[in-house]
Amino acid sequence: MLSIIVGIVVLLLIICFVLGYGYLFTAVRKTYLKGKTGAHIFDGQDFSSNTIKNGNILPWEKASDYNQISLPQKLVAHLDKTKSVSFLVIKDGKLLSENYWQGNNQASRTNSFSMAKSVTVMLLGCAIQDRKIESTDTKLSYFYPEFAKDPKGKDCTLGNLSAMESGLDWDEDYANPFKPNARAYYGDDLANFMLKRKFKAESGTQFEYQSGTTQLLGFAVRKAIGESLSSYASEKLWKPLGMEYPAFWNLDRENGMEKTYCCINAASRDFAKFGQLLLDNGMYNGQQLLSPEFVKKMITGTKLSQESYGNGIWVNNDAKIKHYYLRGLYGQYVICIPDYNMIVVRTGSSRDEAKDTKERPEEVEMFVNEAVAIFGK
């Protein structure tokens, strides 16, 4: 009987690897055997990573009334219910309010999840500014000629990728372990997985939010700059922004490729610096890190997205108080409120699932309204 059971297990293992599902064993080992049902904000240490080095620290200046104004009970209850890790408010470049939960503090690094998409688009902007890439109109096939053979993807530009208008054949499903997101997250060879993918629609004809689209953008940027995205992010963002802590960016194991749709593990104070960079039109500490034109492209909603998504950034100009934001799974947010020169950062391991008609999380607008009501005077 034991030999039969062993035989069945071996057969299942072989079938999984033959069908391309070998990554599921990594998922079991790194997630399910640890009592988790999926990716979580502290699992970055379980994967290979590159360090994004910081340099001279430029800490946030604290406002004169730093942490002297209590958050309203309704907001605190929501943050507790949704298993929040941090909630920060910054106004006029000064840290006003800073709160942490679950034993975390300002040095805690958490998984950005899809906020990394925004950072990847920023690195595209840096590469254009460095003249390593001509423009957002440069085609993906310029870097990877194999895509020129795809009738629907042959004209896909880096701008199409950053705006989620690629037409890539990708099903953005976070729950199904047999879908592309799980393979990208737990697999060990992103190049083999991504550079063979097909396109299901002509690029530039529809908006569809896809992690795979940003991963392709990451491959193109890395090829253009000729170095790891982590080292480039260090020189172009982490060091000039005066980040307080080094971060680490998770990789596949085979090629050392950053998961550019995901997985920058950083401190909340440092995530907030990206909000300030956008509010200040790409300028920080006297350096123009991103061109104002590129920032405008990032924060301006496209027609195909019904003006809800720009280039790597979610946009809500339908709200009473206009705002735009970086957004990641389980409610990782860096929210910019330009009319109040305010930034709200929230990280956590759960979220309110309610969404508006454009698939934007309703809790973001609630955070905006609460922050302005409390700190906007």
C-alpha positions in Angstrom: 0.0 0.0 0.0 2.8 2.4 0.9 4.6 1.8 -2.4 1.3 2.6 -4.2 0.9 5.9 -2.3 4.5 6.8 -3.0 4.0 6.0 -6.6 1.0 8.2 -6.9 2.8 11.1 -5.2 5.8 10.7 -7.6 3.4 10.6 -10.6 1.6 13.7 -9.5 5.0 15.5 -9.1 6.0 14.5 -12.6 2.7 15.6 -14.0 3.0 19.0 -12.3 6.4 19.6 -13.6 5.6 18.4 -17.2 2.5 20.7 -17.3 4.5 23.7 -16.0 3.1 23.8 -12.5 6.2 23.0 -10.6 6.1 26.4 -9.0 3.1 25.2 -6.9 5.6 23.3 -4.6 7.3 26.6 -3.9 3.9 28.1 -3.1 3.2 25.2 -0.7 6.6 25.6 1.0 6.6 29.4 1.3 3.0 30.1 1.9 0.6 27.3 2.7 2.9 25.4 5.1 3.3 28.7 7.0 -0.4 28.9 7.6 -1.0 31.6 4.9 -3.5 31.3 2.1 -1.7 33.5 -0.3 1.0 36.2 -0.7 1.4 38.4 2.4 3.2 41.7 3.2 6.0 40.1 5.2 6.9 37.3 2.9 9.6 39.2 1.0 12.3 37.6 3.2 11.3 34.2 1.9 12.3 35.0 -1.7 15.5 35.9 -3.4 16.1 39.6 -3.6 18.4 42.4 -4.6 19.1 45.2 -2.1 18.1 48.8 -3.2 20.8 50.7 -1.4 20.1 54.1 0.2 22.7 56.9 0.6 22.7 60.0 2.7 19.5 60.1 4.7 17.1 63.0 4.3 14.5 62.3 7.0 11.1 63.8 6.9 10.9 67.0 8.9 8.3 66.7 11.6 5.5 69.3 11.9 5.4 71.3 15.1 2.2 69.4 16.0 3.5 66.0 15.0 1.3 63.2 16.4 -0.5 65.7 18.6 -3.8 65.3 16.8 -5.6 61.9 17.4 -7.2 60.0 14.6 -11.0 59.8 14.9 -12.3 56.6 16.3 -14.2 55.7 13.1 -11.0 55.8 11.1 -9.0 53.9 13.8 -11.7 51.2 13.8 -11.5 50.8 10.1 -7.7 50.6 10.3 -7.9 48.0 13.0 -10.5 46.0 11.2 -8.4 45.9 8.0 -5.3 44.8 9.8 -3.3 47.9 9.1 0.4 48.1 9.6 0.9 51.8 9.1 -1.0 55.0 8.5 1.0 58.2 7.8 -0.1 61.8 6.9 2.4 64.3 5.4 1.5 67.9 4.6 3.6 70.6 3.0 6.6 68.2 3.1 6.3 67.7 6.9 5.3 64.5 8.8 2.1 65.3 10.7 0.8 61.9 11.9 2.4 58.5 12.1 0.8 55.4 13.4 1.9 51.7 13.5 0.1 48.5 14.5 1.0 44.8 15.0 4.3 45.5 16.6 5.7 47.4 13.6 7.6 50.7 13.6 9.2 53.2 11.2 11.9 50.7 10.3 9.5 47.9 9.3 9.7 46.9 5.7 6.6 45.6 4.0 5.7 44.3 0.5 4.6 47.0 -1.8 2.8 44.6 -4.0 1.6 46.5 -7.0 2.9 49.8 -5.9 6.0 48.5 -7.5 4.3 49.0 -10.8 4.4 52.8 -10.2 8.1 52.6 -9.3 8.8 50.6 -12.5 7.1 53.3 -14.6 9.3 55.9 -12.7 12.4 54.0 -13.8 11.1 54.1 -17.3 11.0 57.9 -16.9 14.5 57.9 -15.5 15.8 55.9 -18.5 14.2 58.3 -20.9 15.7 61.2 -19.1 19.1 59.4 -19.2 18.6 58.9 -23.0 18.8 55.2 -22.6 15.3 54.9 -24.1 14.1 57.3 -26.7 10.5 57.8 -25.6 7.4 56.0 -24.4 6.7 55.4 -28.1 9.6 53.0 -28.3 8.3 49.5 -29.2 8.7 46.5 -27.0 10.0 44.6 -30.1 13.0 47.0 -30.2 14.3 45.3 -27.2 12.8 41.8 -27.8 12.4 41.3 -31.6 10.5 38.1 -31.0 7.4 40.2 -30.3 7.5 41.7 -33.8 6.1 38.3 -35.0 2.9 38.7 -32.9 0.3 40.3 -35.2 -1.5 41.9 -32.2 1.5 42.8 -30.1 4.0 43.8 -32.8 3.3 47.5 -32.3 3.1 47.5 -28.5 5.0 50.5 -27.1 6.5 51.1 -23.6 3.7 53.6 -23.2 1.1 51.0 -23.9 2.7 48.8 -21.2 2.9 51.6 -18.6 -0.8 52.6 -19.3 -2.1 49.0 -19.1 -3.1 49.1 -22.8 -0.9 46.3 -24.1 -3.5 43.7 -25.0 -1.4 41.0 -23.4 -3.0 37.6 -23.0 -3.1 37.6 -19.2 -5.8 36.7 -16.7 -5.3 38.9 -13.6 -6.4 36.4 -11.0 -4.9 36.5 -7.5 -6.8 33.5 -6.0 -6.4 30.8 -8.6 -3.0 29.0 -8.2 -3.1 27.9 -11.8 -3.3 31.4 -13.3 -0.4 33.6 -14.4 -0.1 35.7 -11.3 0.7 32.7 -9.1 3.3 31.4 -11.6 5.0 34.8 -11.8 5.0 35.1 -8.0 6.3 31.7 -7.2 8.1 30.7 -10.4 11.8 30.9 -10.8 12.2 31.9 -14.5 10.3 35.1 -15.4 12.1 35.4 -18.8 11.0 32.0 -20.0 7.5 32.7 -18.8 7.0 36.3 -20.0 9.0 36.6 -23.2 7.0 33.8 -24.8 3.5 35.3 -24.1 1.1 36.2 -26.8 -1.3 39.2 -27.2 -5.0 38.8 -27.3 -5.9 42.3 -28.5 -4.2 44.9 -30.6 -2.0 47.1 -28.4 -3.5 50.6 -27.6 -7.1 49.6 -28.1 -8.3 48.6 -24.6 -7.4 49.1 -20.9 -6.9 46.0 -18.8 -5.0 46.1 -15.6 -2.4 43.3 -15.7 0.7 42.4 -13.7 2.2 40.7 -16.7 2.1 44.0 -18.7 4.4 45.7 -16.1 6.7 42.7 -16.0 7.3 43.1 -19.7 8.0 46.8 -19.1 10.5 45.8 -16.5 12.3 43.5 -18.9 12.5 46.3 -21.5 13.8 48.9 -19.0 16.4 46.5 -17.7 17.7 45.7 -21.1 17.9 49.4 -22.0 19.9 50.4 -18.9 22.2 47.4 -18.9 22.1 46.8 -15.1 19.7 45.5 -12.5 16.7 47.5 -11.8 17.5 47.5 -8.1 20.9 49.2 -8.7 19.3 51.7 -11.1 16.5 52.4 -8.5 19.2 53.0 -5.9 21.0 55.5 -8.0 18.0 57.3 -9.5 15.5 57.1 -6.7 16.6 55.8 -3.3 19.8 57.8 -3.0 18.5 61.2 -4.3 15.3 60.8 -2.4 17.3 60.4 0.8 15.5 57.2 1.8 15.9 56.3 5.4 16.3 52.6 4.9 17.6 50.3 2.1 14.8 48.3 0.5 14.9 44.9 -1.1 13.3 43.8 -4.4 12.2 40.2 -4.8 13.5 38.3 -7.8 13.0 35.1 -9.7 15.8 32.7 -9.0 16.9 31.7 -12.5 17.8 35.1 -14.0 17.9 37.4 -11.0 15.1 39.4 -12.6 13.1 41.8 -10.4 9.4 41.1 -10.1 8.5 44.5 -11.5 4.8 44.2 -11.0 5.4 43.7 -7.3 7.5 43.1 -4.3 9.6 46.1 -3.3 9.9 45.7 0.4 10.4 49.1 2.0 9.5 51.3 5.0 6.3 53.4 5.0 8.2 56.7 5.4 10.2 55.8 2.3 7.2 54.9 0.2 5.8 58.3 1.1 8.7 59.9 -0.8 7.3 58.8 -4.1 4.2 60.8 -3.3 6.2 63.9 -2.6 8.1 63.3 -5.9 4.9 63.3 -7.8 3.4 66.3 -6.0 6.5 68.3 -6.8 6.5 67.4 -10.5 9.5 65.1 -10.4 11.7 67.5 -8.3 13.2 66.5 -5.0 15.9 68.4 -3.0 16.8 70.5 -5.9 17.2 67.6 -8.4 14.8 67.0 -11.3 14.6 63.2 -11.0 11.6 62.9 -13.4 10.6 65.4 -16.1 7.5 67.4 -15.3 6.0 66.1 -18.6 6.6 62.5 -17.6 5.0 63.1 -14.2 2.0 64.7 -15.9 1.6 61.6 -18.1 1.8 59.4 -15.0 -1.0 61.2 -13.1 -3.3 61.9 -16.0 -6.0 59.3 -16.5 -6.2 57.8 -20.0 -9.3 57.8 -22.1 -9.3 54.0 -22.4 -9.3 53.7 -18.6 -12.2 56.2 -18.3 -9.6 58.5 -16.7 -9.1 56.1 -13.8 -5.5 55.1 -14.6 -2.7 57.1 -16.0 0.8 55.6 -16.4 1.4 53.4 -13.4 -0.8 55.6 -11.2 -4.5 55.3 -10.2 -6.5 58.6 -10.6 -9.7 59.8 -9.1 -10.8 63.2 -10.3 -14.4 62.2 -9.9 -14.2 62.7 -6.2 -15.0 65.9 -4.4 -11.4 66.1 -3.4 -9.3 65.0 -6.3 -6.5 62.6 -5.7 -4.2 60.0 -7.3 -2.3 57.1 -5.8 0.0 54.2 -5.9 -1.9 51.0 -5.1 -1.0 47.5 -4.1 -2.8 44.3 -3.0 -4.4 44.2 0.4 -4.6 48.0 0.4 -1.1 49.3 0.1 -1.5 53.0 -0.8 0.5 56.2 -1.3 -2.2 58.8 -1.9 -1.5 62.2 -3.2 -4.0 65.1 -2.6 -2.6 68.0 -4.7 -5.0 70.7 -3.6 -3.8 70.2 0.0 -0.2 69.3 -0.8 -0.9 66.2 1.3 0.2 62.6 1.2 -1.5 59.6 3.0 0.3 56.3 3.3 -1.5 53.2 4.4 0.0 49.7 4.5 -1.6 46.5 5.8 -2.6 42.9 5.3 -6.3 43.3 4.5 -8.6 45.9 2.9 -12.2 46.9 2.5 -13.2 45.2 -0.8 -15.8 47.7 -1.8 -15.0 49.4 -5.2 -16.6 52.1 -7.3 -17.8 51.7 -10.8 -14.3 52.1 -12.2 -12.9 49.3 -9.9 -11.2 51.8 -7.6 -11.2 51.0 -3.9 -13.8 53.2 -2.1 -11.7 53.3 1.1 -9.1 55.4 -0.7 -11.6 58.3 -1.0 -12.6 57.7 2.6 -8.9 58.1 3.7 -8.7 61.3 1.6 -11.8 62.8 3.1 -10.8 61.9 6.7 -7.2 63.2 6.3 -8.4 66.5 4.8 -11.0 66.9 7.5 -8.4 66.4 10.3 -5.3 67.9 8.8 -6.3 70.0 5.9 -6.8 73.3 7.8 
